[in-house]
Amino acid sequence: MQRWLICAAVVVMLAAAGVTCRYARQARKPSTDGQDEQAGESAAADESTDADDQPLLHWRIGTICIDPGHGGRDSGTVAGNETLEKTIALDIAKRVVHGLEANGAVVVMTRADDRFVALEERVRICNAAGAGLFLSIHANGFYSPDAHGFELYYLGDDSVPEAGRAAEHIRRALAHRVEARDRGVRRADFTVLSQTACPAVLVEVGYLSNEAECARLLDESYRQQLADAIVAGLVEFGAEPVKKPDKEQDE
């Protein structure tokens, strides 16, 4: 009898201990959830702060039309039967579009994949979008392998002086941010420069016919440098900071 009582007492004690541990675990759980919730609120606050710190830009030139040169059956300059101008141009163009949109610009592209687009169609896309600036991106080629560097073109018509200013802003940004020969800004009567209803600029980012420069253009990080420089030039030319409202005054 005494043994039975002792065993019963042990069972009761163990059961009580189990209940205590279970409730102890449950009691700790809300505390952990609360910490996670506070951490989430803190992270959200940090993201909000970071977003508030981003500069606000007003684009006075409106929509920007980015034109990756060539495409589809038109490969453009070919280096070593492997490196195609159309591929280099499209990659840099997409990086430029990403950078512009990150800065609040409205952007349209004449092509976003490897397809042929006639020059007249590129002009039509630009004009239909009511673009305020047209930028065509290319990579150059020349019979002499010694030619290298970047250069920009615009129509040179006095009726669209903004084109020359845009080209100069992009040239300065490239010269400042990219280690390459600066071949300057030139005038040319290309179809995409003369037929667009807005100021138009064409940039040759380098020479695929130059072995060293071709190798650089195959480097993703270098193409990103070129894109960043072009974006910086366009921001300097076509955008201006918007002063943020004073929160204390609003309150």
ZADO-706311 format. One line per 2 residues: number of its first residue (from 1); their letters; for each residue x, y, z of N, C-alpha, C. Coordinates in pm, whole numbers, padded with zeros to 5 digits, always signed. Layout:
N
NUM> a> X:Y:Z:X:Y:Z:X:Y:Z | ... .
//
This chain:
251
1> mq> +00084:-00121:+00000:+00000:+00000:+00000:+00086:+00124:+00000 | +00187:+00121:+00085:+00276:+00238:+00093:+00351:+00258:-00039 .
3> rw> +00389:+00139:-00098:+00458:+00149:-00227:+00368:+00212:-00332 | +00239:+00173:-00329:+00144:+00229:-00428:+00129:+00379:-00410 .
5> li> +00122:+00421:-00284:+00109:+00564:-00255:+00232:+00641:-00302 | +00349:+00580:-00281:+00475:+00648:-00320:+00479:+00662:-00473 .
7> ca> +00441:+00554:-00545:+00442:+00560:-00692:+00344:+00664:-00744 | +00225:+00667:-00684:+00125:+00765:-00725:+00175:+00907:-00705 .
9> av> +00242:+00927:-00593:+00295:+01061:-00563:+00399:+01102:-00666 | +00484:+01005:-00708:+00589:+01035:-00807:+00526:+01071:-00941 .
11> vv> +00420:+00995:-00979:+00354:+01024:-01107:+00294:+01163:-01106 | +00228:+01201:-00996:+00169:+01334:-00984:+00274:+01441:-00995 .
13> ml> +00389:+01421:-00929:+00497:+01519:-00932:+00553:+01536:-01073 | +00572:+01422:-01144:+00625:+01430:-01280:+00528:+01499:-01374 .
15> aa> +00400:+01468:-01359:+00299:+01533:-01443:+00297:+01682:-01419 | +00305:+01720:-01293:+00307:+01863:-01260:+00428:+01932:-01321 .
17> ag> +00542:+01862:-01316:+00665:+01920:-01372:+00650:+01940:-01522 | +00586:+01839:-01590:+00565:+01851:-01734:+00477:+01968:-01769 .
19> vt> +00369:+01988:-01693:+00280:+02100:-01715:+00353:+02230:-01696 | +00436:+02235:-01591:+00511:+02357:-01562:+00604:+02391:-01678 .
21> cr> +00676:+02287:-01728:+00768:+02313:-01840:+00694:+02359:-01964 | +00573:+02294:-01989:+00497:+02331:-02106:+00452:+02477:-02100 .
23> ya> +00403:+02518:-01986:+00358:+02656:-01969:+00475:+02753:-01971 | +00588:+02705:-01921:+00707:+02791:-01924:+00747:+02820:-02068 .
25> rq> +00743:+02713:-02153:+00777:+02732:-02294:+00677:+02825:-02362 | +00548:+02806:-02328:+00446:+02891:-02387:+00460:+03035:-02340 .
27> ar> +00503:+03053:-02220:+00520:+03188:-02166:+00633:+03260:-02235 | +00739:+03185:-02275:+00853:+03248:-02342:+00821:+03285:-02486 .
29> kp> +00730:+03211:-02551:+00701:+03231:-02693:+00650:+03370:-02726 | +00552:+03426:-02649:+00507:+03561:-02682:+00618:+03663:-02674 .
31> st> +00711:+03642:-02582:+00823:+03735:-02568:+00908:+03736:-02694 | +00934:+03614:-02750:+01013:+03605:-02873:+00940:+03669:-02990 .
33> dg> +00808:+03642:-02999:+00731:+03703:-03107:+00734:+03854:-03097 | +00728:+03904:-02978:+00731:+04049:-02958:+00861:+04109:-03005 .
35> qd> +00971:+04036:-02975:+01102:+04085:-03020:+01109:+04085:-03172 | +01056:+03976:-03236:+01057:+03970:-03382:+00976:+04083:-03441 .
37> eq> +00861:+04111:-03379:+00774:+04218:-03429:+00843:+04352:-03418 | +00911:+04373:-03303:+00983:+04499:-03285:+01096:+04511:-03385 .
39> ag> +01166:+04396:-03409:+01275:+04399:-03506:+01223:+04432:-03645 | +01105:+04374:-03680:+01046:+04402:-03810:+01009:+04547:-03823 .
41> es> +00951:+04606:-03716:+00914:+04747:-03719:+01038:+04834:-03732 | +01146:+04792:-03664:+01270:+04870:-03672:+01327:+04867:-03813 .
43> aa> +01324:+04745:-03876:+01376:+04733:-04013:+01293:+04816:-04108 | +01160:+04813:-04090:+01072:+04892:-04177:+01100:+05040:-04160 .
45> ad> +01128:+05082:-04037:+01160:+05223:-04012:+01289:+05261:-04081 | +01387:+05167:-04077:+01515:+05196:-04143:+01494:+05210:-04293 .
47> es> +01411:+05118:-04352:+01385:+05126:-04496:+01317:+05258:-04530 | +01224:+05299:-04446:+01154:+05424:-04470:+01249:+05541:-04465 .
49> td> +01342:+05536:-04369:+01441:+05643:-04356:+01528:+05649:-04480 | +01573:+05528:-04524:+01658:+05524:-04644:+01583:+05581:-04763 .
51> ad> +01456:+05545:-04777:+01377:+05596:-04889:+01361:+05747:-04880 | +01342:+05798:-04758:+01326:+05942:-04740:+01453:+06017:-04775 .
53> dq> +01568:+05949:-04758:+01695:+06014:-04785:+01728:+06022:-04934 | +01654:+05949:-05017:+01680:+05950:-05160:+01645:+06088:-05218 .
55> pl> +01734:+06142:-05302:+01706:+06274:-05360:+01589:+06268:-05457 | +01506:+06370:-05455:+01395:+06379:-05548:+01438:+06462:-05668 .
57> lh> +01409:+06412:-05787:+01451:+06481:-05909:+01330:+06516:-05994 | +01334:+06634:-06052:+01233:+06675:-06149:+01298:+06673:-06286 .
59> wr> +01242:+06593:-06378:+01297:+06583:-06514:+01228:+06684:-06603 | +01301:+06788:-06639:+01242:+06895:-06720:+01229:+06854:-06866 .
61> ig> +01299:+06748:-06909:+01295:+06709:-07050:+01189:+06602:-07077 | +01119:+06557:-06976:+01013:+06459:-06997:+01066:+06321:-07033 .
63> ti> +00993:+06252:-07118:+01029:+06114:-07155:+01162:+06110:-07231 | +01242:+06009:-07200:+01370:+05988:-07268:+01359:+05860:-07351 .
65> ci> +01395:+05868:-07477:+01392:+05751:-07566:+01534:+05696:-07580 | +01554:+05572:-07537:+01684:+05507:-07548:+01681:+05409:-07664 .
67> dp> +01777:+05423:-07753:+01780:+05346:-07878:+01905:+05259:-07885 | +01895:+05129:-07854:+02010:+05040:-07872:+02034:+05018:-08021 .
69> gh> +02152:+05051:-08067:+02179:+05042:-08211:+02169:+04901:-08266 | +02128:+04893:-08396:+02125:+04768:-08472:+02024:+04669:-08412 .
71> gg> +02048:+04538:-08425:+01955:+04438:-08373:+01906:+04344:-08481 | +01871:+04222:-08441:+01821:+04123:-08536:+01923:+04090:-08643 .
73> rd> +01879:+04098:-08769:+01969:+04064:-08881:+02080:+04166:-08900 | +02066:+04282:-08836:+02168:+04387:-08845:+02257:+04380:-08721 .
75> sg> +02372:+04317:-08735:+02462:+04296:-08621:+02546:+04417:-08588 | +02559:+04510:-08683:+02650:+04621:-08661:+02794:+04574:-08675 .
77> tv> +02885:+04638:-08606:+03026:+04598:-08610:+03043:+04459:-08548 | +03123:+04377:-08614:+03150:+04241:-08564:+03300:+04228:-08540 .
79> ag> +03337:+04187:-08419:+03478:+04170:-08385:+03507:+04022:-08366 | +03598:+03971:-08449:+03637:+03831:-08436:+03525:+03732:-08460 .
81> ne> +03424:+03771:-08534:+03310:+03685:-08565:+03232:+03641:-08442 | +03258:+03701:-08329:+03191:+03660:-08205:+03128:+03778:-08132 .
83> tl> +03198:+03888:-08125:+03149:+04005:-08052:+03067:+04093:-08146 | +02941:+04110:-08114:+02849:+04184:-08199:+02812:+04317:-08135 .
85> ek> +02817:+04421:-08218:+02781:+04554:-08169:+02638:+04556:-08114 | +02546:+04488:-08181:+02406:+04491:-08138:+02389:+04440:-07996 .
87> ti> +02471:+04341:-07957:+02462:+04283:-07823:+02518:+04377:-07719 | +02632:+04437:-07748:+02694:+04534:-07657:+02602:+04653:-07637 .
89> al> +02547:+04704:-07747:+02460:+04822:-07739:+02336:+04795:-07656 | +02275:+04679:-07675:+02153:+04647:-07601:+02181:+04633:-07452 .
91> di> +02291:+04568:-07418:+02325:+04550:-07276:+02346:+04683:-07206 | +02423:+04772:-07268:+02448:+04903:-07208:+02319:+04983:-07201 .
93> ak> +02238:+04975:-07307:+02111:+05049:-07310:+02020:+05007:-07195 | +02010:+04878:-07169:+01926:+04831:-07059:+01978:+04881:-06925 .
95> rv> +02108:+04887:-06909:+02166:+04939:-06785:+02137:+05088:-06771 | +02142:+05160:-06882:+02109:+05302:-06879:+01963:+05322:-06840 .
97> vh> +01875:+05244:-06899:+01732:+05254:-06867:+01709:+05228:-06719 | +01774:+05124:-06666:+01759:+05093:-06523:+01805:+05210:-06437 .
99> gl> +01917:+05269:-06473:+01969:+05382:-06396:+01880:+05504:-06404 | +01827:+05532:-06522:+01738:+05647:-06538:+01610:+05628:-06459 .
101> ea> +01551:+05509:-06468:+01427:+05483:-06395:+01449:+05489:-06244 | +01566:+05447:-06199:+01598:+05457:-06057:+01605:+05602:-06012 .
103> ng> +01630:+05691:-06106:+01634:+05834:-06077:+01503:+05904:-06113 | +01399:+05827:-06136:+01266:+05884:-06156:+01232:+05926:-06298 .
105> av> +01315:+05891:-06395:+01287:+05930:-06533:+01185:+05837:-06597 | +01111:+05890:-06694:+01021:+05810:-06776:+01097:+05773:-06904 .
107> vv> +01106:+05644:-06933:+01192:+05599:-07042:+01115:+05505:-07136 | +01141:+05518:-07265:+01093:+05421:-07364:+01215:+05371:-07442 .
109> mt> +01206:+05250:-07495:+01314:+05193:-07574:+01264:+05163:-07715 | +01352:+05178:-07813:+01314:+05143:-07949:+01318:+04991:-07969 .
111> ra> +01397:+04923:-07891:+01396:+04777:-07887:+01450:+04732:-07752 | +01390:+04625:-07697:+01433:+04572:-07568:+01486:+04430:-07581 .
113> dd> +01497:+04383:-07705:+01550:+04249:-07729:+01621:+04249:-07864 | +01665:+04131:-07905:+01743:+04119:-08028:+01651:+04108:-08149 .
115> rf> +01605:+04222:-08196:+01520:+04224:-08315:+01557:+04343:-08402 | +01528:+04329:-08529:+01559:+04435:-08623:+01453:+04544:-08617 .
117> va> +01498:+04668:-08608:+01408:+04784:-08609:+01465:+04883:-08710 | +01388:+04912:-08812:+01434:+05006:-08914:+01454:+05145:-08854 .
119> le> +01540:+05223:-08917:+01570:+05357:-08866:+01443:+05442:-08858 | +01359:+05431:-08961:+01236:+05510:-08963:+01143:+05470:-08848 .
121> er> +01143:+05341:-08813:+01060:+05294:-08703:+01113:+05345:-08569 | +01243:+05353:-08556:+01303:+05408:-08433:+01259:+05554:-08415 .
123> vr> +01262:+05627:-08524:+01218:+05766:-08519:+01069:+05774:-08483 | +00989:+05685:-08543:+00845:+05687:-08516:+00817:+05658:-08368 .
125> ic> +00887:+05561:-08311:+00868:+05526:-08169:+00900:+05646:-08080 | +01008:+05713:-08112:+01049:+05830:-08034:+00944:+05940:-08043 .
127> na> +00902:+05972:-08164:+00807:+06081:-08184:+00670:+06047:-08126 | +00627:+05921:-08138:+00497:+05880:-08085:+00494:+05890:-07933 .
129> ag> +00609:+05869:-07870:+00617:+05878:-07724:+00623:+06022:-07675 | +00638:+06116:-07768:+00652:+06256:-07728:+00778:+06279:-07647 .
131> ag> +00884:+06207:-07682:+01008:+06215:-07605:+01070:+06354:-07608 | +01136:+06386:-07499:+01205:+06514:-07491:+01351:+06503:-07526 .
133> lf> +01400:+06378:-07534:+01539:+06355:-07573:+01552:+06213:-07627 | +01633:+06199:-07733:+01658:+06070:-07796:+01806:+06039:-07783 .
135> ls> +01840:+05919:-07733:+01980:+05879:-07720:+02001:+05743:-07784 | +02084:+05738:-07887:+02116:+05613:-07955:+02254:+05566:-07910 .
137> ih> +02263:+05437:-07875:+02386:+05382:-07818:+02448:+05281:-07915 | +02576:+05300:-07945:+02647:+05217:-08042:+02788:+05185:-07993 .
139> an> +02852:+05088:-08062:+02995:+05062:-08046:+03057:+05074:-08184 | +03172:+05133:-08192:+03230:+05172:-08320:+03317:+05063:-08382 .
141> gf> +03354:+05085:-08506:+03448:+04999:-08577:+03523:+05083:-08679 | +03650:+05046:-08707:+03731:+05125:-08800:+03833:+05032:-08865 .
143> ys> +03879:+05070:-08986:+03974:+04985:-09056:+04108:+04977:-08984 | +04141:+05083:-08908:+04266:+05082:-08833:+04240:+05030:-08692 .
145> pd> +04312:+04928:-08648:+04290:+04873:-08514:+04340:+04965:-08403 | +04406:+05072:-08441:+04460:+05164:-08340:+04354:+05261:-08288 .
147> ah> +04248:+05282:-08362:+04144:+05376:-08318:+04077:+05325:-08191 | +04056:+05416:-08096:+03992:+05377:-07971:+03931:+05501:-07904 .
149> gf> +03844:+05478:-07809:+03783:+05587:-07733:+03635:+05603:-07763 | +03573:+05693:-07688:+03430:+05720:-07706:+03411:+05855:-07776 .
151> el> +03300:+05869:-07844:+03268:+05995:-07911:+03117:+06009:-07921 | +03071:+06132:-07934:+02928:+06160:-07940:+02896:+06244:-08063 .
153> yy> +02773:+06227:-08114:+02729:+06298:-08232:+02593:+06363:-08206 | +02574:+06478:-08270:+02442:+06541:-08274:+02430:+06612:-08408 .
155> lg> +02309:+06653:-08441:+02285:+06708:-08574:+02360:+06838:-08598 | +02371:+06918:-08497:+02440:+07044:-08514:+02352:+07156:-08564 .
157> dd> +02224:+07128:-08575:+02128:+07228:-08620:+02105:+07330:-08509 | +02114:+07457:-08544:+02096:+07562:-08442:+01955:+07564:-08385 .
159> sv> +01860:+07497:-08453:+01723:+07497:-08404:+01704:+07401:-08286 | +01802:+07312:-08264:+01794:+07220:-08151:+01925:+07225:-08070 .
161> pe> +01957:+07341:-08013:+02082:+07354:-07938:+02089:+07262:-07817 | +01974:+07219:-07768:+01972:+07130:-07652:+02048:+07000:-07680 .
163> ag> +02048:+06955:-07804:+02117:+06832:-07839:+02267:+06845:-07814 | +02324:+06957:-07853:+02465:+06979:-07830:+02499:+06985:-07682 .
165> ra> +02409:+07048:-07604:+02433:+07056:-07459:+02422:+06919:-07394 | +02325:+06840:-07438:+02310:+06705:-07384:+02433:+06620:-07415 .
167> ae> +02481:+06630:-07539:+02600:+06554:-07578:+02721:+06595:-07495 | +02734:+06723:-07468:+02847:+06771:-07390:+02840:+06723:-07245 .
169> hi> +02720:+06720:-07189:+02705:+06669:-07051:+02742:+06522:-07043 | +02699:+06444:-07141:+02734:+06301:-07142:+02883:+06283:-07163 .
171> rr> +02941:+06363:-07254:+03086:+06353:-07278:+03166:+06380:-07151 | +03128:+06486:-07079:+03201:+06520:-06956:+03189:+06408:-06853 .
173> al> +03070:+06350:-06841:+03050:+06242:-06744:+03134:+06119:-06781 | +03138:+06087:-06909:+03220:+05974:-06953:+03369:+06001:-06928 .
175> ah> +03412:+06122:-06959:+03553:+06156:-06939:+03591:+06151:-06792 | +03497:+06184:-06705:+03524:+06187:-06562:+03520:+06048:-06499 .
177> rv> +03434:+05961:-06551:+03409:+05833:-06484:+03471:+05711:-06552 | +03511:+05725:-06678:+03561:+05610:-06753:+03702:+05638:-06803 .
179> ea> +03791:+05542:-06788:+03928:+05556:-06837:+03932:+05514:-06984 | +03907:+05610:-07070:+03909:+05586:-07214:+03939:+05718:-07284 .
181> rd> +03983:+05710:-07407:+04015:+05831:-07481:+03887:+05910:-07511 | +03891:+06037:-07486:+03779:+06127:-07514:+03797:+06184:-07654 .
183> rg> +03714:+06140:-07748:+03724:+06184:-07886:+03631:+06301:-07916 | +03561:+06348:-07813:+03485:+06470:-07825:+03344:+06454:-07881 .
185> vr> +03282:+06570:-07907:+03147:+06577:-07962:+03156:+06622:-08107 | +03087:+06554:-08195:+03094:+06584:-08337:+02953:+06601:-08396 .
187> ra> +02949:+06651:-08519:+02821:+06672:-08586:+02805:+06572:-08699 | +02682:+06522:-08715:+02655:+06426:-08821:+02508:+06430:-08858 .
189> df> +02478:+06396:-08983:+02340:+06400:-09032:+02282:+06259:-09038 | +02291:+06186:-08927:+02233:+06053:-08922:+02080:+06063:-08920 .
191> tv> +02014:+05963:-08974:+01867:+05964:-08980:+01804:+05981:-08843 | +01855:+05907:-08745:+01794:+05914:-08612:+01823:+06047:-08541 .
193> ls> +01916:+06123:-08595:+01944:+06255:-08537:+01864:+06365:-08607 | +01842:+06345:-08736:+01778:+06452:-08814:+01626:+06439:-08822 .
195> qt> +01572:+06316:-08801:+01428:+06297:-08821:+01348:+06295:-08691 | +01412:+06288:-08579:+01339:+06289:-08452:+01289:+06430:-08424 .
197> ac> +01174:+06438:-08356:+01113:+06568:-08327:+01171:+06634:-08203 | +01268:+06569:-08141:+01328:+06622:-08019:+01480:+06623:-08035 .
199> pa> +01552:+06689:-07946:+01698:+06683:-07950:+01745:+06538:-07946 | +01844:+06506:-08028:+01890:+06367:-08039:+02043:+06361:-08033 .
201> vl> +02091:+06256:-07966:+02234:+06236:-07948:+02266:+06090:-07978 | +02380:+06066:-08040:+02429:+05929:-08062:+02565:+05916:-07995 .
203> ve> +02582:+05810:-07914:+02709:+05788:-07845:+02772:+05658:-07894 | +02898:+05667:-07933:+02978:+05549:-07965:+03065:+05522:-07842 .
205> vg> +03038:+05410:-07773:+03102:+05388:-07644:+03245:+05338:-07654 | +03287:+05295:-07773:+03423:+05246:-07790:+03436:+05173:-07923 .
207> yl> +03557:+05127:-07953:+03586:+05063:-08081:+03604:+04912:-08063 | +03513:+04836:-08121:+03527:+04691:-08119:+03642:+04646:-08207 .
209> sn> +03684:+04730:-08300:+03796:+04697:-08389:+03930:+04712:-08319 | +03930:+04768:-08199:+04051:+04778:-08117:+04050:+04662:-08018 .
211> ea> +04151:+04578:-08023:+04151:+04455:-07942:+04136:+04483:-07793 | +04211:+04580:-07742:+04205:+04609:-07599:+04069:+04666:-07559 .
213> ec> +04017:+04756:-07642:+03888:+04817:-07609:+03774:+04715:-07624 | +03786:+04626:-07720:+03687:+04522:-07735:+03682:+04434:-07610 .
215> ar> +03799:+04401:-07558:+03805:+04319:-07436:+03739:+04392:-07319 | +03758:+04521:-07312:+03695:+04598:-07205:+03543:+04600:-07220 .
217> ll> +03496:+04614:-07342:+03352:+04617:-07366:+03286:+04482:-07339 | +03364:+04377:-07337:+03312:+04245:-07301:+03305:+04226:-07150 .
219> de> +03364:+04317:-07078:+03365:+04312:-06931:+03237:+04377:-06877 | +03159:+04302:-06803:+03031:+04352:-06752:+03049:+04475:-06664 .
221> sy> +03152:+04475:-06581:+03173:+04589:-06491:+03206:+04715:-06569 | +03276:+04702:-06681:+03308:+04819:-06763:+03183:+04872:-06833 .
223> rq> +03100:+04780:-06880:+02974:+04825:-06942:+02887:+04897:-06841 | +02892:+04853:-06716:+02816:+04922:-06612:+02873:+05061:-06586 .
225> ql> +03005:+05073:-06589:+03068:+05205:-06573:+03022:+05301:-06684 | +03019:+05251:-06806:+02973:+05333:-06918:+02828:+05377:-06897 .
227> ad> +02744:+05281:-06858:+02603:+05313:-06836:+02586:+05415:-06724 | +02658:+05396:-06616:+02649:+05489:-06502:+02691:+05630:-06543 .
229> ai> +02795:+05637:-06625:+02842:+05768:-06671:+02737:+05834:-06760 | +02677:+05758:-06849:+02573:+05814:-06937:+02455:+05863:-06855 .
231> va> +02415:+05785:-06757:+02304:+05826:-06668:+02340:+05954:-06594 | +02461:+05960:-06542:+02504:+06079:-06469:+02500:+06203:-06558 .
233> gl> +02542:+06188:-06683:+02538:+06300:-06776:+02397:+06344:-06806 | +02307:+06247:-06821:+02167:+06280:-06850:+02099:+06345:-06728 .
235> ve> +02133:+06297:-06610:+02078:+06358:-06489:+02124:+06503:-06477 | +02251:+06525:-06501:+02306:+06661:-06493:+02241:+06752:-06597 .
237> fg> +02214:+06697:-06713:+02155:+06778:-06821:+02007:+06802:-06802 | +01933:+06695:-06771:+01787:+06704:-06780:+01709:+06704:-06651 .
239> ae> +01776:+06695:-06536:+01702:+06687:-06409:+01755:+06789:-06311 | +01671:+06820:-06215:+01711:+06911:-06108:+01650:+06863:-05977 .
241> pv> +01721:+06883:-05866:+01669:+06837:-05737:+01541:+06910:-05699 | +01453:+06836:-05635:+01330:+06894:-05582:+01347:+06909:-05432 .
243> kk> +01328:+07031:-05382:+01345:+07054:-05240:+01235:+06982:-05163 | +01274:+06905:-05064:+01178:+06833:-04982:+01106:+06929:-04887 .
245> pd> +00977:+06905:-04865:+00904:+06992:-04770:+00958:+06976:-04629 | +00958:+07085:-04555:+01002:+07083:-04417:+00897:+07015:-04331 .
247> ke> +00933:+06901:-04271:+00837:+06826:-04192:+00783:+06907:-04074 | +00869:+06988:-04012:+00826:+07067:-03898:+00722:+07170:-03939 .
249> qd> +00740:+07229:-04058:+00641:+07327:-04107:+00509:+07260:-04137 | +00520:+07135:-04195:+00397:+07063:-04227:+00316:+07031:-04101 .
251> e> +00390:+07000:-03992:+00322:+06971:-03867:+00263:+07097:-03805 .
//
